[in-house]
Amino acid sequence: MTNRAVTNRRRLDADVLIVGGGVAGVTLLHALSSAGVDALLIDAHGVGASGASSLPAALLNPHRGRTGRASALDREGLEAVKRLVRDVEVDGYDSGARFEGVMRVASSARQAALWGELTGPLRLTAADIPPHVNAPFGGMLIEEGGWLEPCRFLAALRGAAEARGARVIEHTTVRAVRSGPTLGTMSAITDAGTLNAREVVLAPGAYDAAAMRLPFLEHAPGLAATFDLSGTGLHVAADGGARDGGLLLPLAGSVGIAFVGIKAVVSGAAHHGDERDVERLRTSAAWFVPALRSAPLTAVWRGVRARRPSGVPVTRRLRSGVTLFGGFGGRGFLCAPLLARRLALRLANGPARAHR
């Protein structure tokens, strides 16, 4: 090793610096640590504490949209999530993930017939649907799907990454990124000082493109509401099933519904950004699960999801030493682990190349 290389190394705080502690940043931190790369993550708040990655429940369903067709990225993404869950659980961490299947309820006989032509999902008739779900046209079961609790999932990834030597700095804001003190390095200017690295990956989630001078991403306001089921006709048995014997599988569609203990977490779009959005969300959810019509509201989450108009996530080289990683829309927990692993391999093997 040359004296210059030794000097450069000594002046680096990390080989790769990640800015952003949401699902994109944390999955990348874990992937880099698994590849033996010295990685440091910095976040203005805390890991999973804000933004779209802080929602209370996330569905893992590749069969999205009205057609129910699964893209290659979403199918590969689900498999990558499962591998990651196995890895962190082998390391002794609770991933907060469950893969018992995801149900989709058809909105019409025509949609049910179209879904019946799909390869993979199991077609369900109205008689196959548990009694607590309203499904006059039947639906489909995505047996490989599931859901996770983001706070537990991200905590598991962080713990496993830190056990491999990765580091996390919270409650510190990055003000600017510029060329570093030596050739081939970058500097992140923070409110606590300067951090130097070979590569900087920006994973800021939904950002102000004008203020940050980054590529434009669409912003879609999201909403989640938690309802208490204990006082409704739908009770949860000790084995996780419903009182009537039907499994409380998550439901995906115009809204997502995940059952967490004796609570239901309903997620969807915040169409108008006012308080009535919560009741609109309840009304939509109650069409699928009538018991939610009278269930007490216990918590509300609001966030913003960022996406490109094409819907394709961003792994883009902005300049030498700086990569933008994000733009997942509502698919962060489904697709980020796969793309983080791919990006980590490129970063581990030297300067990243432009992608997508």
C-alpha positions in Angstrom: 0.0 0.0 0.0 1.4 3.4 -1.0 1.9 6.2 1.6 -0.7 8.2 -0.2 -3.3 5.4 0.1 -2.5 5.1 3.8 -2.9 8.8 4.3 -6.2 8.8 2.5 -7.5 5.9 4.6 -6.5 7.6 7.8 -8.5 10.7 6.9 -11.7 8.8 6.2 -14.4 8.4 8.8 -15.9 5.6 6.7 -15.6 3.9 3.4 -19.3 4.6 2.6 -21.3 7.3 4.3 -25.1 6.8 4.1 -27.4 9.9 4.6 -30.8 8.8 5.8 -32.1 6.2 8.3 -35.2 5.0 6.5 -35.7 1.6 4.9 -33.3 2.5 1.9 -30.5 3.7 4.2 -30.8 0.9 6.8 -31.0 -2.0 4.2 -28.0 -0.6 2.5 -26.1 -0.3 5.8 -26.9 -4.0 6.5 -25.9 -5.0 3.0 -22.6 -3.1 3.1 -21.7 -4.5 6.5 -22.5 -8.0 5.2 -20.1 -7.4 2.3 -17.3 -6.3 4.7 -17.5 -2.6 3.8 -16.9 0.0 6.5 -20.2 1.9 6.6 -21.5 4.8 8.6 -25.2 6.0 8.6 -26.2 9.4 9.7 -29.8 10.6 10.2 -31.3 13.9 11.4 -33.9 12.2 13.6 -33.4 8.5 14.3 -33.4 5.2 12.5 -37.0 4.6 11.3 -38.2 7.5 13.5 -39.7 9.7 10.7 -40.8 9.7 7.1 -42.5 7.0 5.2 -40.4 4.3 6.9 -42.0 5.0 10.3 -45.5 3.8 9.4 -46.8 1.2 11.8 -47.2 -1.8 9.4 -46.1 -2.5 5.8 -47.6 -5.1 3.5 -45.3 -7.4 1.4 -47.4 -8.1 -1.6 -46.0 -8.3 -5.2 -49.4 -8.6 -6.8 -50.3 -5.0 -6.9 -52.7 -2.8 -8.8 -56.0 -3.5 -10.4 -54.7 -6.3 -12.6 -52.9 -8.0 -9.8 -49.9 -8.8 -12.0 -46.5 -8.9 -10.3 -43.5 -7.2 -11.8 -40.2 -9.0 -11.9 -38.8 -6.4 -9.5 -41.5 -7.0 -7.0 -41.2 -10.8 -7.2 -37.5 -10.6 -6.8 -37.9 -8.1 -4.1 -40.1 -10.3 -2.0 -37.6 -13.1 -2.2 -34.8 -10.7 -1.1 -36.9 -9.6 1.9 -37.4 -13.3 2.9 -33.6 -13.9 2.6 -32.9 -10.9 4.7 -35.4 -11.9 7.3 -33.8 -15.3 7.6 -30.4 -13.7 7.9 -31.2 -11.4 10.8 -33.2 -14.0 12.6 -30.3 -16.4 12.4 -28.2 -13.6 13.9 -30.7 -13.6 16.8 -32.8 -10.6 16.0 -36.6 -10.3 15.8 -37.4 -9.1 12.3 -41.0 -8.3 12.9 -42.0 -10.0 9.7 -44.7 -12.6 9.1 -45.2 -14.6 5.9 -48.6 -16.3 6.3 -50.1 -14.9 3.0 -51.9 -11.8 1.8 -55.5 -11.7 0.6 -56.9 -9.5 -2.1 -60.7 -9.0 -2.4 -62.1 -8.5 -5.9 -64.3 -5.4 -6.5 -66.3 -7.1 -9.3 -66.9 -10.4 -10.9 -64.8 -9.3 -13.9 -61.8 -8.5 -11.7 -62.2 -11.9 -10.0 -62.2 -13.6 -13.4 -59.1 -11.7 -14.5 -57.3 -12.6 -11.3 -58.2 -16.3 -11.8 -56.0 -16.2 -14.9 -52.9 -15.2 -13.0 -50.1 -17.6 -12.4 -49.1 -17.9 -8.7 -52.0 -16.6 -6.6 -54.7 -19.0 -5.4 -58.1 -18.0 -6.6 -60.7 -17.7 -3.8 -64.5 -17.9 -4.1 -66.8 -15.9 -1.8 -67.2 -19.1 0.2 -63.4 -19.4 0.7 -63.1 -15.9 2.3 -63.2 -15.8 6.2 -66.6 -14.5 7.5 -65.1 -11.3 9.0 -64.2 -10.1 5.4 -66.8 -8.8 2.9 -66.0 -10.4 -0.4 -69.1 -11.0 -2.6 -66.9 -11.6 -5.7 -64.2 -13.7 -4.0 -60.6 -12.7 -4.5 -57.1 -14.3 -4.4 -54.6 -15.5 -1.8 -50.9 -14.6 -2.4 -49.5 -17.4 -0.3 -45.9 -16.2 -0.3 -46.8 -12.7 0.8 -46.9 -11.2 4.3 -46.3 -8.0 6.3 -43.9 -6.6 8.8 -43.6 -4.0 11.6 -41.2 -1.4 10.2 -39.8 -0.3 13.6 -38.8 -3.9 14.6 -37.5 -4.7 11.1 -35.3 -1.7 10.9 -34.1 -2.2 14.5 -33.1 -5.8 13.6 -31.2 -4.7 10.5 -29.4 -2.0 12.5 -28.5 -4.4 15.3 -27.1 -7.0 12.9 -25.1 -4.3 10.9 -23.7 -2.8 14.1 -22.6 -6.2 15.2 -20.5 -6.4 12.1 -18.9 -3.1 12.7 -21.3 -0.6 11.0 -21.9 2.6 12.8 -25.0 4.9 13.2 -25.1 8.6 14.2 -28.6 9.9 15.0 -30.0 13.4 15.6 -27.3 15.0 13.3 -28.2 16.9 10.1 -26.1 16.9 6.9 -26.0 20.4 5.5 -23.9 19.8 2.4 -21.9 17.3 0.5 -18.7 18.3 -1.4 -15.3 17.1 -2.6 -13.2 15.7 0.2 -9.7 16.7 1.5 -8.0 14.2 -0.8 -8.5 13.0 -4.3 -11.3 10.5 -4.6 -13.0 11.3 -1.3 -16.2 13.2 -0.3 -17.0 15.3 2.7 -20.4 15.6 4.4 -20.8 18.9 6.3 -23.0 18.3 9.4 -24.1 20.4 12.3 -21.6 18.4 14.4 -18.6 18.7 12.1 -17.3 17.2 8.9 -17.3 13.5 7.9 -15.1 12.1 5.1 -15.8 9.0 3.1 -14.8 7.4 -0.2 -18.5 7.3 -1.3 -21.6 9.1 -0.1 -25.1 7.6 -0.7 -28.0 9.9 -0.3 -31.2 8.1 1.0 -33.3 11.0 2.2 -36.7 9.7 1.3 -39.2 12.5 0.4 -37.1 15.6 0.0 -37.4 19.1 -1.4 -35.7 18.8 -4.8 -35.2 22.6 -5.2 -33.7 23.0 -1.8 -31.4 20.0 -2.0 -30.6 20.3 -5.7 -31.5 16.7 -6.4 -33.6 15.1 -9.2 -37.3 15.7 -8.9 -39.5 13.0 -7.3 -43.3 13.0 -7.0 -44.6 13.2 -3.5 -47.6 11.2 -2.4 -49.1 11.8 1.1 -49.8 8.7 3.0 -52.0 7.9 5.9 -52.4 5.1 8.4 -54.9 4.7 11.2 -54.9 2.1 14.0 -58.2 0.8 15.3 -58.9 -1.2 18.5 -60.8 -4.4 17.7 -61.4 -5.5 21.3 -64.8 -3.9 21.5 -66.0 -5.1 18.1 -67.5 -8.4 17.0 -64.1 -9.4 15.6 -62.0 -10.8 18.4 -58.5 -12.2 18.2 -57.8 -15.7 19.5 -54.5 -16.7 21.2 -53.3 -18.4 18.1 -53.6 -15.3 16.0 -56.9 -16.4 14.3 -60.2 -14.7 14.5 -62.9 -15.8 17.0 -64.8 -17.4 14.1 -61.9 -19.5 13.1 -60.8 -17.5 10.1 -57.2 -16.4 9.9 -56.6 -12.7 10.3 -54.5 -12.4 7.1 -53.5 -8.9 5.9 -55.7 -7.5 3.1 -54.2 -5.6 0.2 -56.1 -3.4 -2.2 -57.3 0.3 -2.3 -56.3 0.2 1.3 -54.0 -2.1 3.2 -55.1 -3.8 6.4 -52.8 -5.6 8.8 -53.9 -7.2 12.1 -51.5 -6.5 14.9 -52.6 -8.3 18.1 -56.1 -6.9 18.9 -55.6 -3.9 16.6 -56.0 -3.3 12.9 -53.6 -1.0 11.0 -55.2 0.5 7.9 -53.0 2.4 5.4 -53.8 4.3 2.2 -53.5 7.6 0.5 -54.2 11.0 2.2 -56.3 12.4 -0.6 -57.1 15.8 0.8 -54.8 16.3 3.7 -57.5 17.1 6.2 -58.9 15.3 9.2 -61.7 13.8 7.2 -59.1 11.6 5.5 -59.2 9.4 8.5 -62.9 8.8 8.2 -62.6 8.3 4.5 -59.9 5.6 5.2 -62.2 4.0 7.8 -65.1 3.9 5.3 -62.9 2.2 2.7 -61.6 -0.3 5.1 -65.0 -1.1 6.5 -66.2 -2.2 3.1 -63.6 -5.0 3.4 -63.9 -5.6 7.2 -67.3 -4.4 8.5 -66.1 -4.6 12.1 -63.9 -1.6 11.5 -66.9 0.7 11.1 -67.4 0.8 14.9 -63.8 0.2 16.0 -62.3 3.0 18.2 -59.5 5.0 16.5 -56.3 4.8 18.6 -53.6 6.3 16.5 -52.9 8.2 13.3 -49.8 8.3 11.2 -49.1 10.7 8.3 -46.1 10.6 6.0 -45.0 11.3 2.4 -43.8 8.7 -0.1 -41.5 9.7 -2.9 -41.5 8.1 -6.3 -40.6 8.7 -9.9 -43.4 9.1 -12.5 -42.3 5.8 -14.0 -42.6 4.0 -10.6 -39.0 2.7 -11.0 -36.9 3.2 -7.8 -33.8 5.4 -8.1 -30.2 4.1 -7.8 -28.5 6.9 -9.7 -25.0 8.2 -9.8 -25.2 12.0 -9.4 -21.5 12.7 -9.6 -18.2 11.0 -8.8 -18.5 9.7 -5.2 -22.3 10.5 -4.7 -25.2 8.2 -5.4 -28.9 8.8 -4.9 -30.9 5.8 -3.6 -34.7 5.9 -3.1 -37.9 6.8 -4.8 -39.7 3.6 -3.8 -43.2 5.1 -3.4 -45.1 2.5 -1.3 -42.7 -0.3 -2.2 -39.8 0.5 0.1 -40.0 -2.6 2.3 -40.7 -4.8 -0.7 -37.9 -3.6 -3.0 -35.3 -1.8 -1.0 -33.5 -5.0 0.3 -32.9 -6.3 -3.2 -31.7 -3.0 -4.7 -29.6 -2.3 -1.5 -27.8 -5.6 -2.0 -27.0 -4.8 -5.6 -25.8 -1.3 -4.8 -23.7 -2.6 -1.9 -21.9 -5.1 -4.3 -21.0 -2.2 -6.7 -19.8 0.0 -3.8 -17.8 -2.9 -2.4 -16.1 -3.4 -5.7 -15.1 0.2 -6.3 -16.7 3.3 -7.6 -20.4 2.8 -8.3 -21.6 3.0 -11.9 -24.7 4.8 -13.2 -27.8 2.6 -12.8 -31.2 3.1 -14.3 
